[in-house]
């Protein structure tokens, strides 16, 4: 992909988000400009989720680096803050992903499950040697807590322990 293609795709995704601002769950606007760059609305959603993933993994990586440098940093809290800050800064993007994942879970399921595993592993809630299904389950529980938490909450580790015990 050339830089020109990259910038065209980025502008098209920005336009899609702008058009979805009033109703994040509305059908993906598949204009002629968007159709020149993407094969389907599903491909647009995948590109939007990829954008979210880049933003989130950058913040999670910084959180992990901070935790590596400072033993007083709680990794679960650091990853929680990274997710909450990313969701706050990119609220429309997250709302579009969430609305479309609820309406048609199959399109975004692989990416969302990958995100759940990344969060569970990054927070140290599971180890890399655990079964993929278990990592996904723990990540899904952690993500559910992140989504339901008010912006500033007590440490998520406490809430996660209560949720995991009941699951």
C-alpha positions in Angstrom: 0.0 0.0 0.0 1.4 3.4 -1.0 1.3 6.4 1.3 -1.4 7.8 -1.0 -3.5 4.7 -0.5 -2.9 4.8 3.3 -4.0 8.5 3.4 -7.1 7.8 1.3 -8.1 4.8 3.5 -7.5 6.9 6.6 -9.7 9.7 5.3 -12.4 7.2 4.2 -12.5 5.7 7.7 -12.6 9.2 9.3 -15.6 10.0 7.0 -17.3 6.7 8.0 -16.9 7.6 11.7 -18.1 11.1 11.1 -21.2 9.8 9.4 -21.8 7.3 12.2 -21.4 9.9 15.0 -25.2 10.4 15.4 -25.9 6.7 15.5 -22.9 4.4 15.9 -25.0 1.3 15.3 -26.3 2.5 11.9 -25.3 0.6 8.8 -21.8 1.4 7.7 -22.0 4.1 5.1 -20.6 2.5 2.0 -20.2 5.5 -0.3 -18.5 5.3 -3.7 -15.3 6.6 -2.1 -15.4 3.9 0.5 -16.2 1.2 -2.0 -13.1 2.2 -4.0 -11.0 1.3 -1.0 -12.8 -1.5 0.7 -14.6 -4.6 -0.6 -17.5 -4.5 1.8 -18.9 -2.9 5.0 -17.5 -5.8 6.9 -14.0 -4.9 5.7 -14.6 -1.3 6.8 -15.5 -2.6 10.3 -12.4 -4.8 10.4 -10.3 -1.7 9.4 -11.9 0.3 12.2 -11.2 -2.5 14.7 -7.6 -2.6 13.5 -7.4 1.2 14.1 -8.7 0.6 17.6 -6.2 -2.2 18.2 -3.3 0.0 17.2 -4.4 2.7 19.6 -5.0 0.2 22.4 -1.9 -1.9 22.1 0.3 1.3 22.0 -1.2 2.4 25.4 -1.0 -1.1 26.9 2.6 -1.4 25.8 3.4 1.9 27.6 1.6 0.6 30.7 3.6 -2.5 30.7 6.9 -0.5 30.3 5.9 1.6 33.2 5.2 -1.5 35.3 8.5 -3.0 34.3 10.4 0.1 35.5 8.4 0.6 38.7 7.6 -2.4 40.9 4.9 -0.4 42.7 2.8 -0.2 39.5 0.0 -2.7 39.6 -0.2 -4.3 36.1 -4.0 -4.8 36.2 -4.5 -1.2 37.2 -2.1 0.0 34.5 -3.8 -2.1 31.8 -7.2 -0.9 33.1 -6.2 2.7 32.8 -4.7 2.1 29.3 -8.1 0.7 28.1 -10.2 3.3 29.8 -8.0 6.2 28.5 -8.1 4.7 25.0 -11.9 4.3 25.2 -12.3 7.8 26.4 -10.1 9.4 23.8 -11.6 7.3 21.0 -15.2 6.9 22.2 -16.9 7.1 18.8 -14.6 4.4 17.4 -15.3 2.2 20.4 -19.0 2.8 20.2 -19.1 1.9 16.5 -17.2 -1.3 17.2 -19.4 -2.2 20.2 -22.6 -1.5 18.3 -21.7 -3.5 15.3 -20.2 -6.4 17.3 -23.6 -6.6 19.1 -25.6 -6.5 15.8 -23.4 -8.9 13.9 -20.9 -10.7 16.2 -19.3 -12.9 13.6 -17.6 -10.1 11.6 -15.6 -8.8 14.6 -15.5 -11.9 16.8 -11.9 -12.9 15.9 -10.5 -9.5 16.5 -12.4 -8.9 19.7 -11.3 -12.3 21.1 -7.7 -11.5 20.1 -8.1 -8.2 22.0 -9.5 -10.0 25.1 -6.5 -12.4 25.1 -4.0 -9.5 24.7 -5.6 -7.7 27.7 -5.7 -10.8 29.9 -2.0 -11.6 29.1 -0.9 -8.0 29.4 -2.5 -7.6 32.8 -0.9 -10.8 34.0 -4.3 -12.4 34.7 -3.3 -15.5 32.8 0.0 -17.0 31.6 0.9 -17.6 28.0 1.0 -21.4 28.6 -2.7 -21.5 29.5 -5.2 -22.9 27.0 -6.4 -20.3 24.4 -10.0 -20.8 25.4 -9.2 -20.1 29.0 -7.2 -16.9 28.1 -10.1 -15.8 26.0 -12.6 -16.5 28.8 -10.6 -14.5 31.3 -10.0 -11.7 28.9 -13.7 -11.6 28.1 -14.5 -11.3 31.8 -11.8 -8.6 32.3 -13.2 -6.7 29.3 -16.7 -6.9 30.6 -15.5 -5.3 33.8 -13.7 -2.6 31.9 -16.8 -1.7 30.0 -19.1 -1.6 33.0 -16.7 0.4 35.2 -17.2 4.1 35.7 -14.3 6.2 34.5 -12.5 6.2 37.8 -13.1 3.2 40.0 -11.4 1.3 42.7 -8.7 -1.1 41.4 -10.2 -3.6 38.9 -8.2 -6.4 40.4 -10.6 -6.4 43.4 -13.6 -6.4 41.1 -12.1 -9.0 38.8 -11.4 -11.4 41.7 -15.1 -11.3 42.7 -16.3 -11.7 39.1 -13.8 -14.6 38.3 -14.9 -16.5 41.4 -18.5 -16.4 40.3 -17.8 -17.4 36.7 
